[in-house]
Amino acid sequence: MAAMAQATLRTERIELVPLADEHLAYEVELDADPEVMRYLGPPRCGDEVRRAHELRLAAARQVPGLGFWVGFVDGGFVGWWILEPPQRPDQGPVAGQAELGYRLLRRYWRRGLASEGARELIRHGFTELGLRRVFAETMAVNVASRATMAAVGMRYVRTFHQSWPDPLPGAEQGEVEYEITRERWLAGSGATR
Ligand SMILES: CC(C)(COP(=O)(O)OP(=O)(O)OC[C@H]1O[C@@H](n2cnc3c(N)ncnc32)[C@H](O)[C@@H]1OP(=O)(O)O)[C@@H](O)C(=O)NCCC(=O)NCCS
């Protein structure tokens, strides 16, 4: 049922390409911006990004078809999207589930790009990868991320608290989880887009 290799995907504006070593410089640019990293941790130096990049590629190998996609608009890098297998026991079983994520360069925010890419990953996950549920997590105070989840038809599930060694401002309000199930996606407009 699951596709064997991560697919290249397209939306109206975005080409979504599986993350590869040649994209490292883009990730370095992204993670160096304190505004991009505001709800994720301190901005990262090149070596830290290289380690994160290796982890991302490893995540892509865990479940065939899932992974990171790098997005290009008119040939220019805009950010990345992810469908990742659950990493913690409280996220439920690995089979049939993936966690959605996204991170865009600041100059591309508020143009509908994060939601456009996310809709395509959800479509791909439900129609080509056999997923039954896509979920997403973010800090409760990350308004932009929550609005993007809601914009693509995901629903609030729960607020939960994790213990962080170095909590970011707003961590006391916890993390939120949103979800969309395959049934709900099929029943909604998502299936016809
Ligand atoms: C979260 C992020 C990817 C959103 O990207 P984006 O391309 O600006 O999002 P979109 O333009 O697709 O907007 C999607 C929806 O969210 C809303 N939105 C986006 N940013 C918002 C903000 N700062 N405040 C309120 N609403 C916001 C949009 O209005 C839109 O809603 P609508 O469809 O009802 O009009 C971007 O802000 C980002 O990269 N942030 C830093 C990384 C990050 O925090 N990632 C998530 C970590 S879990």
The ligand as a Gaussian input file, in Angstrom:
#p B3LYP/6-31G(d) Opt

LIG

0 1
 C        3.737000      28.644000      10.723000
 C        4.157000      29.092000       9.310000
 C        4.764000      27.904000       8.561000
 C        2.906000      29.622000       8.571000
 O        3.287000      29.898000       7.237000
 P        2.449000      30.822000       6.241000
 O        2.870000      30.467000       4.856000
 O        2.540000      32.225000       6.682000
 O        0.946000      30.313000       6.461000
 P       -0.251000      30.549000       5.433000
 O       -0.016000      31.837000       4.696000
 O       -0.477000      29.304000       4.651000
 O       -1.459000      30.798000       6.421000
 C       -2.309000      29.756000       6.862000
 C       -3.376000      30.355000       7.770000
 O       -2.761000      30.818000       8.974000
 C       -3.017000      32.219000       9.142000
 N       -1.810000      32.801000       9.711000
 C       -0.532000      32.676000       9.283000
 N        0.298000      33.357000      10.066000
 C       -0.467000      33.938000      11.028000
 C       -0.182000      34.766000      12.148000
 N        1.072000      35.160000      12.422000
 N       -1.216000      35.171000      12.923000
 C       -2.478000      34.795000      12.654000
 N       -2.820000      33.985000      11.605000
 C       -1.809000      33.570000      10.810000
 C       -3.317000      32.722000       7.769000
 O       -4.106000      33.893000       7.805000
 C       -4.065000      31.564000       7.155000
 O       -5.402000      31.505000       7.624000
 P       -6.644000      31.551000       6.608000
 O       -6.414000      30.450000       5.603000
 O       -7.810000      31.315000       7.484000
 O       -6.556000      32.905000       5.985000
 C        5.218000      30.229000       9.390000
 O        4.733000      31.252000      10.202000
 C        6.556000      29.760000       9.927000
 O        7.400000      29.245000       9.202000
 N        6.783000      29.954000      11.252000
 C        8.052000      29.581000      11.851000
 C        8.224000      28.078000      11.988000
 C        7.137000      27.449000      12.849000
 O        6.770000      27.972000      13.883000
 N        6.650000      26.300000      12.377000
 C        5.650000      25.547000      13.079000
 C        6.280000      24.865000      14.200000
 S        5.244000      23.599000      14.879000

